Amino acid sequence: MERHLPTKAEVDSYLRDRRNWGRWGDKGGAGAINLITPEKRLAAARLVRNGRMVSLSRPFPVTPSVENPRPAHHYMFSEARSHGGGVAMDYYGVFYHGTATTHIDALCHVWNQDGMWDGKSPDAVIAYTGAKYGTIDQWSDGILTRGVLLDVPKHRRAPYVTMDAPVHGWELEEIAKEEGVKLEPGDAVLVYSGREAYAREHGGVWGGLPERPGLHATCLPFLRNNDVSILVWDMMDAGPNEYQVPWTVHGAIFAYGVALVDNALLEPLAQACAQERRYEFMLTLNPLRVIGGTGSPINPVAVF
């Protein structure tokens, strides 16, 4: 992949000229998850060798912060039952989109001036009671595929990605080569940028909107060229972007039909990969079955 910073016209081209619109016909609502065939799932299952499991989810974010302006709700209730028994119950409530909750974005989540995923119009798809296309329930049977971790701090020999040095697509290619992994269609690519280390050195904060370190628009061709089905990341798009577009890497949702897992906890996974001496594993994701939803809180699990 050529090393150069693209012009605005080139970034516009990434989001327009190589779109996957119409690629999967009447199965288009599931987007690039269609690349995960039964054979792909079986191959992913064969990567399990010792049964080690690593959760990639952050704790339920109930504490307010710059990154969590709408904290999740969790409260408990208990009551006595007959014959000396009792029961405890709790309530969960969460506005999960944003920079705090680990969640998966459905294909109806974002769009630009050209429209939504598969060329749909937001006016026709988005309703108060739920969306009508590209919704989270398209993946209600669960997702299982090969996961590949690309460890940016390890490659850079630095603890985390900074505002002045976003992650570029050519860098991801270099990391895959260094790690000895060859990307295949339908893979989930997990990009670790060192969010926890960054937060530890910056008062517990990684970044709020709109300013934050992360991935540059040059990562879009990387996703499209490699037919990635899912992008799992801890830092997300670098912001603000310099191209006057509403979405850079998040544009992979409406341009390519790629599912995004935002705010993943990847530091433990990076440690596990180093210990296991491999950067590929089976990845499982099971969204909530919400009819018409724009996404779901999620607990992705890597299995070695």
C-alpha positions as CSV (number, residue, x, y, z in Angstrom):
1,M,0.0,0.0,0.0
2,E,1.4,3.4,-1.1
3,R,2.6,5.7,1.7
4,H,1.1,9.1,1.1
5,L,-1.5,11.4,2.7
6,P,-4.5,11.5,0.4
7,T,-6.3,14.6,-0.8
8,K,-9.9,15.3,0.0
9,A,-10.8,14.1,-3.5
10,E,-9.1,10.8,-2.8
11,V,-10.9,10.3,0.6
12,D,-14.2,11.1,-1.1
13,S,-13.3,8.4,-3.7
14,Y,-12.6,5.9,-0.9
15,L,-16.2,6.4,0.3
16,R,-17.8,6.5,-3.1
17,D,-16.0,4.6,-5.9
18,R,-15.4,1.3,-4.2
19,R,-18.7,0.9,-2.4
20,N,-20.1,-2.5,-1.8
21,W,-23.6,-1.3,-2.5
22,G,-25.7,-4.1,-4.1
23,R,-22.9,-6.7,-3.8
24,W,-25.0,-9.1,-1.7
25,G,-28.3,-8.7,-3.3
26,D,-31.3,-9.6,-1.2
27,K,-28.9,-10.4,1.7
28,G,-27.5,-6.9,1.6
29,G,-28.9,-6.0,5.0
30,A,-26.2,-8.1,6.7
31,G,-23.4,-6.3,4.7
32,A,-19.9,-7.7,4.8
33,I,-20.9,-10.3,7.5
34,N,-21.9,-12.2,4.3
35,L,-18.2,-12.8,3.8
36,I,-18.3,-15.1,6.9
37,T,-19.3,-18.4,5.3
38,P,-19.9,-21.7,7.1
39,E,-16.4,-22.7,5.8
40,K,-15.0,-19.5,7.3
41,R,-16.5,-20.3,10.7
42,L,-15.2,-23.8,10.6
43,A,-11.7,-22.6,9.8
44,A,-11.9,-20.1,12.7
45,A,-13.0,-22.9,15.1
46,R,-9.9,-24.8,14.1
47,L,-7.8,-22.0,15.5
48,V,-8.8,-23.0,19.0
49,R,-5.9,-25.0,20.5
50,N,-5.8,-24.5,24.3
51,G,-9.3,-23.0,25.1
52,R,-7.9,-19.7,26.6
53,M,-10.6,-17.0,26.5
54,V,-10.2,-13.3,26.6
55,S,-13.1,-10.8,27.0
56,L,-12.8,-7.6,24.9
57,S,-15.5,-5.7,26.7
58,R,-15.1,-2.8,29.0
59,P,-17.0,-2.8,32.3
60,F,-20.6,-1.4,32.1
61,P,-19.9,2.4,32.2
62,V,-21.9,3.8,35.1
63,T,-19.4,6.5,36.1
64,P,-19.7,9.9,34.4
65,S,-16.6,11.2,32.6
66,V,-15.6,13.3,29.6
67,E,-15.8,10.0,27.6
68,N,-19.1,9.0,29.3
69,P,-21.4,12.1,29.3
70,R,-24.5,9.8,29.4
71,P,-23.5,7.2,32.0
72,A,-25.3,3.8,32.0
73,H,-27.8,3.0,34.7
74,H,-27.6,0.0,37.0
75,Y,-29.6,-0.4,40.2
76,M,-30.5,-3.3,42.4
77,F,-33.7,-4.5,44.0
78,S,-34.2,-7.3,46.4
79,E,-37.2,-8.8,48.2
80,A,-38.0,-11.6,50.6
81,R,-39.6,-14.8,49.4
82,S,-41.6,-17.3,51.4
83,H,-40.0,-19.9,53.5
84,G,-36.9,-17.8,54.3
85,G,-35.9,-17.2,50.7
86,G,-35.1,-14.1,48.7
87,V,-34.4,-12.7,45.3
88,A,-32.2,-10.0,43.9
89,M,-32.9,-8.3,40.6
90,D,-31.4,-5.4,38.8
91,Y,-32.1,-2.8,36.1
92,Y,-29.8,-1.9,33.2
93,G,-30.2,1.1,31.0
94,V,-27.6,2.4,28.5
95,F,-27.2,4.9,25.7
96,Y,-24.4,2.8,24.3
97,H,-23.3,4.7,21.2
98,G,-20.3,7.0,22.0
99,T,-16.9,6.5,23.5
100,A,-17.6,4.5,26.7
101,T,-19.6,1.4,26.1
102,T,-18.2,-1.6,24.1
103,H,-20.8,-2.0,21.4
104,I,-21.3,-3.1,17.8
105,D,-22.6,-0.6,15.2
106,A,-25.3,-1.9,12.8
107,L,-25.2,-0.7,9.2
108,C,-28.0,1.8,9.7
109,H,-26.0,3.7,12.3
110,V,-24.3,6.4,10.2
111,W,-24.4,7.9,6.7
112,N,-23.1,10.8,4.6
113,Q,-24.6,13.0,1.9
114,D,-24.8,10.1,-0.6
115,G,-27.0,8.1,1.7
116,M,-26.9,5.0,3.9
117,W,-25.5,1.6,3.4
118,D,-26.6,0.0,0.2
119,G,-27.8,3.3,-1.1
120,K,-30.8,3.6,1.2
121,S,-32.3,6.9,2.2
122,P,-32.3,7.8,5.9
123,D,-35.7,9.3,5.5
124,A,-37.0,5.9,4.3
125,V,-35.1,3.8,6.8
126,I,-34.9,5.6,10.1
127,A,-38.1,5.7,12.2
128,Y,-38.9,6.4,15.9
129,T,-39.8,2.7,16.5
130,G,-36.7,1.4,14.8
131,A,-34.8,1.2,11.5
132,K,-36.0,-0.8,8.5
133,Y,-32.7,-1.9,6.9
134,G,-29.2,-2.8,7.9
135,T,-30.3,-3.4,11.5
136,I,-28.7,-5.2,14.3
137,D,-31.1,-8.1,14.2
138,Q,-29.6,-9.1,10.8
139,W,-26.8,-10.6,13.0
140,S,-29.1,-12.2,15.6
141,D,-27.7,-15.7,15.0
142,G,-24.4,-14.5,16.3
143,I,-21.0,-13.9,14.6
144,L,-18.1,-16.2,14.6
145,T,-15.0,-15.7,12.5
146,R,-11.2,-15.5,12.5
147,G,-9.9,-12.5,14.4
148,V,-6.5,-10.9,13.7
149,L,-5.0,-8.5,16.2
150,L,-2.8,-5.7,14.8
151,D,-0.7,-4.3,17.7
152,V,0.2,-0.7,16.9
153,P,2.1,0.0,20.1
154,K,4.3,-3.1,19.7
155,H,5.1,-2.1,16.1
156,R,5.9,1.5,17.1
157,R,7.7,0.6,20.3
158,A,5.6,3.2,22.0
159,P,2.9,2.8,24.6
160,Y,0.1,4.4,22.7
161,V,-1.0,6.3,19.6
162,T,-0.9,10.1,19.8
163,M,-2.8,12.9,18.3
164,D,0.1,13.9,16.1
165,A,0.7,10.4,14.7
166,P,-2.6,8.6,13.8
167,V,-2.6,5.0,12.6
168,H,-2.3,4.7,8.8
169,G,-3.5,2.0,6.4
170,W,0.0,1.2,5.2
171,E,1.1,0.8,8.8
172,L,-1.6,-1.9,9.3
173,E,-0.2,-3.7,6.3
174,E,3.3,-3.6,7.8
175,I,2.1,-4.8,11.2
176,A,0.3,-7.8,9.6
177,K,3.5,-8.7,7.8
178,E,5.6,-8.4,10.9
179,E,3.2,-10.6,12.9
180,G,3.2,-13.2,10.1
181,V,-0.5,-13.1,9.4
182,K,-2.1,-13.0,6.0
183,L,-5.5,-11.4,6.0
184,E,-8.3,-13.3,4.4
185,P,-11.9,-12.2,3.3
186,G,-14.3,-12.2,6.2
187,D,-11.7,-11.7,8.9
188,A,-12.3,-9.5,11.9
189,V,-9.4,-7.1,12.2
190,L,-8.7,-5.8,15.7
191,V,-6.6,-2.7,15.9
192,Y,-5.0,-2.1,19.3
193,S,-3.8,1.5,19.7
194,G,-3.0,1.6,23.5
195,R,-6.1,3.4,24.8
196,E,-5.6,2.2,28.4
197,A,-1.9,3.3,28.5
198,Y,-2.9,6.6,27.0
199,A,-5.6,7.1,29.7
200,R,-3.2,6.1,32.5
201,E,-0.9,9.0,31.5
202,H,-3.7,11.5,30.8
203,G,-5.8,11.5,34.0
204,G,-7.9,8.5,33.1
205,V,-9.1,10.1,29.8
206,W,-8.4,8.8,26.3
207,G,-10.3,11.5,24.4
208,G,-13.6,13.2,24.0
209,L,-15.3,14.4,20.9
210,P,-14.2,15.8,18.6
211,E,-10.5,15.6,19.6
212,R,-8.9,12.2,20.0
213,P,-6.1,10.0,18.7
214,G,-6.9,7.0,16.5
215,L,-7.1,5.8,12.9
216,H,-6.6,8.0,9.9
217,A,-8.8,7.9,6.7
218,T,-5.9,6.0,5.0
219,C,-7.2,2.9,6.8
220,L,-10.3,2.8,4.5
221,P,-8.6,1.3,1.5
222,F,-6.9,-1.2,3.9
223,L,-10.4,-2.4,5.0
224,R,-11.8,-2.6,1.5
225,N,-8.7,-4.2,-0.1
226,N,-8.7,-7.0,2.4
227,D,-12.5,-7.6,2.4
228,V,-12.6,-7.1,6.2
229,S,-16.0,-8.0,7.7
230,I,-15.6,-6.5,11.2
231,L,-13.3,-3.8,12.6
232,V,-12.8,-4.0,16.3
233,W,-10.9,-1.0,17.8
234,D,-10.1,0.8,21.0
235,M,-9.4,4.3,19.8
236,M,-11.7,4.7,16.7
237,D,-11.3,7.5,14.1
238,A,-8.7,10.1,14.8
239,G,-10.4,13.5,15.2
240,P,-11.0,16.0,14.0
241,N,-10.4,14.9,10.4
242,E,-8.9,17.3,7.9
243,Y,-11.1,16.3,5.0
244,Q,-14.4,18.0,5.8
245,V,-16.3,14.7,5.8
246,P,-18.7,13.7,8.5
247,W,-17.1,10.2,8.9
248,T,-13.7,8.9,7.9
249,V,-13.1,5.3,9.1
250,H,-16.6,5.0,10.4
251,G,-17.6,5.5,6.8
252,A,-16.7,1.8,6.3
253,I,-20.2,1.2,7.7
254,F,-22.1,2.8,4.9
255,A,-19.6,2.4,2.1
256,Y,-18.4,-1.2,2.6
257,G,-21.0,-2.7,4.9
258,V,-18.4,-3.4,7.6
259,A,-19.5,-3.9,11.2
260,L,-17.6,-1.8,13.8
261,V,-17.1,-2.7,17.4
262,D,-16.3,0.5,19.2
263,N,-14.5,0.9,22.5
264,A,-13.1,-2.6,22.7
265,L,-10.8,-3.5,25.6
266,L,-7.8,-4.7,23.7
267,E,-4.9,-4.4,26.1
268,P,-5.5,-7.9,27.7
269,L,-5.8,-9.3,24.2
270,A,-2.5,-7.8,23.2
271,Q,-0.9,-9.4,26.3
272,A,-2.5,-12.8,25.5
273,C,-1.3,-12.7,21.9
274,A,2.3,-12.0,23.0
275,Q,2.1,-14.8,25.5
276,E,0.5,-17.2,23.0
277,R,3.0,-16.1,20.3
278,R,0.2,-15.8,17.7
279,Y,-2.1,-13.0,16.5
280,E,-4.9,-15.0,15.1
281,F,-7.8,-16.6,17.1
282,M,-11.4,-17.4,17.0
283,L,-13.6,-14.4,17.7
284,T,-17.3,-14.6,18.8
285,L,-19.8,-11.8,19.0
286,N,-23.4,-12.1,20.0
287,P,-25.4,-8.9,19.8
288,L,-28.7,-8.4,21.6
289,R,-31.7,-9.3,19.4
290,V,-33.3,-5.8,19.1
291,I,-35.6,-5.6,16.1
292,G,-34.7,-2.4,14.2
293,G,-31.8,-1.5,16.4
294,T,-28.8,0.6,15.3
295,G,-26.4,-1.6,17.3
296,S,-26.0,-3.3,20.6
297,P,-23.8,-3.5,23.7
298,I,-21.6,-6.5,23.2
299,N,-19.0,-8.7,24.9
300,P,-16.7,-10.0,22.2
301,V,-14.6,-13.0,23.2
302,A,-11.4,-14.2,21.7
303,V,-10.6,-17.9,22.0
304,F,-7.1,-19.3,21.6
